[in-house]
Structure formats: structure tokens, C-alpha cells
Amino acid sequence: MAQAAARHCRAVWMVKIDLRNFFESLTEIDVHRVFLERGYQPLVAFELARLCTRLRDKHRNDTAVLPQRRTPKFRHSSLTSLYPRDLLGVLPQGAPTSPMLANLAVRDLDERLTAIAKTFGVRYSRYADDLTFSTTRKSFGRSRAHDLVGRVYETLAARGLAPNQSKTTIVSPGARKVVLGLLVDGDTPKLTRDFRSRLRKHLYHISAPDQGPVQHAARRGFASVEGLRQHLLGLIAFAGQIDPVYAAKCRAILDSSDWSQTRR
């Protein structure tokens, strides 16, 4: 994450595009292809693709993702004839296997977007479903940024993906530049003031003699004290990628707090 953000340090113009239903837009056909390209036998690749995907929520009617039923070509292959089910699996968001499989499945997309970025003279990175383009040139201009967005949208559509257009953002000179929750206005990524404030408040409440983790977890709506602890560990791990010294101080406060009732 820090590496992806670092690519955009000192950006003057920035374009941010969010992919809509990214994981559910990648089907077991994409996953099957990933395993085939890595040398697995067709049947093994097919079985692994089935294990790593699931059926899309039947209550969701979303035109931004690919059809749920198999194409004729895939349906009548010798492999799928072993399985009568006609429905098409997709990558489940939140599964530990999905991020890596998704990255491998869209390598062709990254290559196309990298080529587009080169044409426009900008930098490109993708972290899961977050696409970021940036340049240090003040002369880039809003019109050029809109042209870039149009080219990216066309490329996404050709790949069976769709942008969440309400989240597409063109960040102009002078505006704060944030990529993946990190400030990239300077030479290196930095934690935002909002992030530090949020973490500081958590640590204050869990270490206060008259409060502690149990009371704070209940007040903030966590299902358990352990849930709060894991949440804070995640925030501190995120901070550690950018500011290890700050993260170590936060971890010391976390560890010195009374977690004796964590399992409640």
C-alpha cells in the first residue's frame, strides 16, 4: 500500500477511479485462466477455480458485472460437462485468496492502463479496486484529465469492468492529495491528521484509568473487546508502514492497557 502511494508523491494533478464490484466482476473463467497460465492441468485448474469462487448473491441485480450464467463456449467444454451446474462463480470479497487471484487475473488490464498512462505522461498504480493516475506537471489541465478518464472508462468496459462513477475524482493543483489514506503532497507518504487523531482517541480511552478497553468497546459499538483490539492492531500496522517510530509508541500504549477481559 505504501509503495503504491509513494508512486504519486509530489503530485500536482491526480485522477482517482474506483472499480465497481471489482471482485464480483471476476469470474471462475478468469480464475481458471490464472491457474492454467501457471502450469496447472486443465482439470486441476478448473477444480481450484471452483474452490476459490462462489455464486453471486442471487438478490443482487447489478449490470456492472459480467453475466451470472456461462457462455456457450465455456458451458460445453469437456471439463464443465463433468458438472451440470450452469451458474458462474465469482471471486468472493474478503476471502484470503481473492486479492492475489484478482491481481493475476487483471494483469492484462494493468498493462493496458500503464500504456494509457504513458501516452498521457502520467504515473499509474492500482491497489485492488483503487486506480490512481498522477503527474507533477501543472500544465496537465482539467481537460486532459477528463480525456484520461474517458480512455480509462473505455478500457474498463472492454475488460468487463465498470467504474463507480460517483467516486471518480479529479484533484487539481493546491488541493490535498491523498492516495489509499496517505498524504502524498511531499516527498514521502505521510499519515493524515485525521488518521492520527482517530488512533489517538482510541488509545486515550483504552488507557484511561476510569475507562479501559471494555467500556470503550461497548461505547463504540464493537461486538467484543477482542474485536476492538484487532481493529487497533490493524490501524497500528498500517501506521507502521509509514512511521515505524510512531507505530511503536502506539503499540506500547496498546500493550500496557488492561486487556484481561479481552475474551468477554
Number of C-alpha atoms within 10 A of each C-alpha: 15 17 13 16 22 19 20 30 22 18 26 22 25 26 21 19 22 21 21 19 17 21 22 23 25 25 27 25 19 19 26 23 17 21 21 16 12 9 10 15 11 15 14 14 21 20 14 16 24 20 12 19 24 17 16 18 10 7 6 7 9 10 8 18 19 18 14 18 13 19 13 8 7 15 18 11 10 11 13 15 12 8 9 8 11 14 15 21 24 27 28 21 14 9 10 10 13 20 18 10 20 22 17 18 20 15 12 12 17 17 11 15 21 18 13 18 20 12 10 17 15 22 18 22 21 19 16 16 18 16 21 24 26 27 21 17 13 11 10 18 13 15 9 12 21 13 12 18 19 12 14 20 18 12 17 17 12 11 15 13 22 23 21 14 12 8 12 16 15 17 19 18 15 10 11 12 22 21 23 14 17 21 22 23 19 13 13 17 25 21 18 13 10 10 13 13 11 11 15 12 10 18 20 16 18 24 18 13 10 8 13 18 26 21 13 20 21 13 9 10 9 15 11 16 21 18 14 22 19 11 13 18 16 12 17 21 16 17 23 17 15 18 15 14 11 13 18 15 11 20 17 10 13 21 11 10 17 15 16 10 11 14 9 9
